[in-house]
Amino acid sequence: MSLYRGLHVCLGAIVRCIFRVKVEGGENLPAEGAYIVACNHICDADPVILAVSVKNRRQIRFMAKKELFKVPLLAQLIKALGAFPVDRGGADVGALKKSLKMLESGEVVGIFPQGTRHPKEHPSNSEVRNGIGMLAKRSGAMILPACIETKNFKIIPFFRRTRVRFGTPYMPTYTLEGSEAYAEIANEAFDHVLALVKTPKEEVKK
C-alpha cells in the first residue's frame, strides 16, 4: 500500500470523525482520467477535508502556500497528501507548469478559485482569480465543482457537521481569448461551485 493510501485509510477515518464529514455527490468523482477540482476555501484544513472525502481514493494534488512548507511536521504531512508549494505573491509559473504536467499524466489537481481563505463569508461575496481558467484552457481537462459548507462558513470546528458536495464534472466553455478567456472559464467554474452551496447568502452571520 502506498503512503498516500495508508494515510487515506488511517488519517481519513480520524478526520471524518473529528469534523463529522458528510459527503454528497461522491458518485460524480471520475474513476480515471485527469480533471480539476474547483472548490470554495474556508480554512487551511480544506485540502485535507477534500482528500478524505474522495472515496475512490484518487489523490488530489493541491497547490498550497509556500509558507506551510516551512512548518515542521505539517510540511511532511501535506507533502505526503500530495500538496506542492505555490507563491501566492505573484504569478508562479513553476507551479502552473507542474500542475499542467500532472494533468497531462492523468492526475487530479485541486484549486481554490478564490485564491485565499474566506472564513465567515458566503462564497458569493468573494472575487475569483483566473488561475483555474488558465489551467483548464491549457490542459483541456474537465472541471469537477465542489463545495465545503459549515455553519455560517466558520473555520471548520471539531465535532460540528462539515458538508462536502461534489457536482457533475464538465468541460469548460469560453467565447473570448487570452486572459479574458481565463476569466470567463474561472467565473463559470465558480458559478458551478456556488450552485452547490445551500446556505442562503442573507443567512450567513459573522
C-alpha positions in Angstrom: 0.0 0.0 0.0 1.3 3.4 -0.9 2.0 6.1 1.7 -0.9 8.1 0.4 -3.4 5.2 0.5 -2.2 4.4 4.0 -2.8 8.0 5.1 -6.1 8.0 3.4 -7.2 5.0 5.4 -5.8 5.9 8.8 -6.0 9.7 8.8 -9.2 9.7 6.8 -11.2 7.9 9.4 -9.9 10.2 12.1 -10.6 13.4 10.1 -14.1 12.3 9.1 -14.9 11.6 12.7 -13.5 14.8 14.2 -15.1 17.1 11.6 -18.2 14.9 11.1 -17.7 15.0 7.4 -20.8 14.2 5.3 -20.2 13.7 1.6 -22.8 14.3 -1.1 -22.3 13.6 -4.8 -19.4 11.1 -4.3 -20.7 9.2 -7.3 -19.7 12.1 -9.5 -16.0 11.5 -9.0 -14.4 10.2 -12.2 -12.6 6.8 -11.6 -9.9 7.7 -14.1 -8.6 10.5 -16.3 -7.4 14.0 -15.5 -9.6 16.6 -14.0 -9.5 19.8 -11.9 -11.4 20.1 -8.6 -12.7 23.6 -8.1 -13.8 24.4 -4.5 -14.5 27.3 -2.2 -12.0 28.0 0.5 -12.7 28.4 4.2 -9.6 27.4 6.1 -6.2 25.6 5.9 -7.8 22.3 6.6 -9.8 22.3 3.3 -7.3 20.2 1.3 -7.3 17.5 4.0 -11.1 17.6 4.2 -11.4 17.2 0.4 -8.8 14.5 0.3 -10.5 12.2 2.8 -13.9 12.8 1.1 -12.7 11.2 -2.1 -13.9 7.7 -1.5 -12.3 6.2 -4.6 -9.0 7.4 -3.0 -7.7 9.1 -6.1 -5.1 11.5 -4.9 -5.9 15.2 -5.3 -2.7 17.3 -5.9 -3.2 20.7 -4.3 -1.3 23.9 -4.6 -0.5 25.1 -1.0 1.0 28.4 0.0 4.8 28.0 0.3 4.8 29.3 3.9 3.1 26.0 5.0 6.1 24.0 3.9 8.2 25.8 6.5 6.2 24.4 9.4 7.7 21.3 10.9 5.5 18.1 10.7 2.8 20.0 8.8 5.2 20.2 5.8 5.8 16.4 5.8 2.0 15.7 6.2 0.9 17.9 3.3 3.7 16.7 1.1 2.5 13.1 1.8 -1.0 14.1 0.9 0.2 15.4 -2.5 0.4 19.2 -1.9 3.1 21.3 -3.6 4.1 24.9 -2.9 2.9 28.0 -4.7 4.0 31.6 -4.3 0.7 33.5 -3.9 2.5 36.8 -4.0 2.7 36.7 -7.8 2.4 34.6 -10.9 4.1 31.3 -10.0 4.9 29.9 -13.5 6.7 26.9 -11.9 3.5 25.8 -10.0 1.4 26.2 -13.2 3.8 24.1 -15.2 3.8 21.5 -12.5 0.0 21.4 -12.5 -0.1 21.1 -16.3 2.3 18.2 -16.2 0.3 16.4 -13.6 -2.9 16.8 -15.6 -1.1 15.6 -18.8 -0.2 12.5 -16.8 -3.8 11.9 -15.9 -3.7 13.1 -12.3 -6.2 15.2 -10.3 -5.4 18.8 -9.4 -7.3 20.8 -6.8 -7.7 24.6 -6.9 -9.5 27.1 -4.8 -10.6 29.8 -7.3 -10.9 32.4 -4.6 -7.2 32.2 -4.2 -7.2 32.5 -0.4 -9.4 31.6 2.6 -12.7 33.4 3.2 -14.0 32.3 6.7 -17.3 33.6 8.0 -18.2 34.8 4.5 -20.6 33.5 1.9 -18.6 32.3 -1.1 -20.6 34.5 -3.5 -19.1 37.6 -1.8 -15.5 36.9 -3.0 -13.7 37.6 -6.2 -12.4 34.8 -8.4 -8.8 34.5 -9.7 -8.0 33.5 -13.2 -5.6 30.7 -12.4 -8.1 27.9 -12.8 -9.2 29.3 -16.2 -5.6 29.3 -17.4 -5.0 25.8 -16.2 -8.3 24.5 -17.7 -7.8 26.1 -21.1 -4.2 25.0 -21.5 -4.7 21.4 -20.2 -8.1 20.8 -21.8 -9.1 18.9 -18.6 -12.6 18.6 -17.1 -13.6 20.6 -14.1 -15.3 19.0 -11.1 -17.1 21.6 -8.9 -17.1 21.0 -5.2 -18.0 22.9 -2.1 -17.3 22.8 1.6 -20.0 24.1 3.8 -20.1 24.7 7.6 -22.5 26.7 9.7 -22.0 30.4 8.6 -18.9 29.2 6.8 -16.9 29.4 10.0 -13.5 27.8 10.3 -14.1 24.1 10.5 -14.9 23.3 14.2 -14.3 20.0 15.9 -17.3 17.7 16.1 -19.6 20.1 14.2 -21.0 19.0 10.8 -18.9 19.7 7.7 -20.6 19.0 4.4 -18.7 18.3 1.3 -20.6 18.3 -2.0 -19.3 17.2 -5.4 -21.1 18.3 -8.6 -21.0 16.9 -12.1 -17.8 17.2 -14.0 -18.0 19.3 -17.2 -15.9 20.6 -20.0 -15.3 24.4 -19.6 -16.6 26.7 -22.4 -15.4 30.1 -23.4 -16.1 32.6 -26.2 -13.2 35.1 -25.6 -9.4 34.8 -26.0 -6.3 35.3 -23.9 -6.7 36.5 -20.3 -10.4 37.3 -20.9 -11.0 33.6 -21.7 -9.2 32.6 -18.4 -11.6 34.9 -16.5 -14.6 33.5 -18.4 -13.7 29.9 -17.5 -12.8 30.8 -13.9 -16.2 32.6 -13.4 -18.0 29.7 -15.0 -16.3 27.2 -12.7 -17.1 29.2 -9.6 -20.7 29.6 -10.7 -20.8 25.7 -10.6 -19.3 25.8 -7.1 -21.9 28.3 -5.9 -24.7 26.2 -7.3 -23.7 23.5 -4.7 -24.0 25.9 -1.8 -27.3 25.5 0.1 -26.9 28.3 2.7 -28.7 31.5 1.5 -26.4 34.5 1.4 -28.6 36.5 3.7 -28.5 33.8 6.4 -24.7 34.0 6.9 -23.9 35.8 10.1 -20.3 36.6 11.2 
